[in-house]
Amino acid sequence: MFACICRAVTSDRVSTAIDNGAATVEAVSSATGACTGCGTCRDRIEKLIGERARPCPLKALQDA
């Protein structure tokens, strides 16, 4: 399935970018080209980031 129609970026490609450390829409855009056209995919990209992003280990230490 496409996450970004304008740039023909698949959800799998976005997920791979997130798994490789892209934790913001801007980072995903830089890695994949998604969300650099009309911008209507921004919500989908943000949702994928929320679903796949790993918690930051430093954040857990700060909260302890």
Contacts in CASP RR format, 6 or more apart in sequence:
PFRMAT RR
TARGET T0000
AUTHOR 0000-0000-0000
METHOD contacts of the structure
MODEL  1
MFACICRAVTSDRVSTAIDNGAATVEAVSSATGACTGCGTCRDRIEKLIG
ERARPCPLKALQDA
1 10 0 8 1.000
1 11 0 8 1.000
2 8 0 8 1.000
2 9 0 8 1.000
2 10 0 8 1.000
2 11 0 8 1.000
3 9 0 8 1.000
3 10 0 8 1.000
3 11 0 8 1.000
3 13 0 8 1.000
3 14 0 8 1.000
3 34 0 8 1.000
3 41 0 8 1.000
3 44 0 8 1.000
3 45 0 8 1.000
3 48 0 8 1.000
4 14 0 8 1.000
4 32 0 8 1.000
4 33 0 8 1.000
4 34 0 8 1.000
4 35 0 8 1.000
4 37 0 8 1.000
4 41 0 8 1.000
4 44 0 8 1.000
4 45 0 8 1.000
5 41 0 8 1.000
6 36 0 8 1.000
6 37 0 8 1.000
6 38 0 8 1.000
6 39 0 8 1.000
6 41 0 8 1.000
7 32 0 8 1.000
7 33 0 8 1.000
7 34 0 8 1.000
7 36 0 8 1.000
7 37 0 8 1.000
9 32 0 8 1.000
9 33 0 8 1.000
9 34 0 8 1.000
9 41 0 8 1.000
11 44 0 8 1.000
11 48 0 8 1.000
13 32 0 8 1.000
13 34 0 8 1.000
14 28 0 8 1.000
14 32 0 8 1.000
14 34 0 8 1.000
14 45 0 8 1.000
14 48 0 8 1.000
15 48 0 8 1.000
15 52 0 8 1.000
17 27 0 8 1.000
17 28 0 8 1.000
17 31 0 8 1.000
17 32 0 8 1.000
18 28 0 8 1.000
18 48 0 8 1.000
18 49 0 8 1.000
18 52 0 8 1.000
18 53 0 8 1.000
19 52 0 8 1.000
20 31 0 8 1.000
21 27 0 8 1.000
22 28 0 8 1.000
22 30 0 8 1.000
22 31 0 8 1.000
22 32 0 8 1.000
22 49 0 8 1.000
23 49 0 8 1.000
23 53 0 8 1.000
24 49 0 8 1.000
25 35 0 8 1.000
25 42 0 8 1.000
25 45 0 8 1.000
25 46 0 8 1.000
25 49 0 8 1.000
28 34 0 8 1.000
28 35 0 8 1.000
28 45 0 8 1.000
28 48 0 8 1.000
28 49 0 8 1.000
29 35 0 8 1.000
29 36 0 8 1.000
29 45 0 8 1.000
34 41 0 8 1.000
34 45 0 8 1.000
35 41 0 8 1.000
35 42 0 8 1.000
35 45 0 8 1.000
END
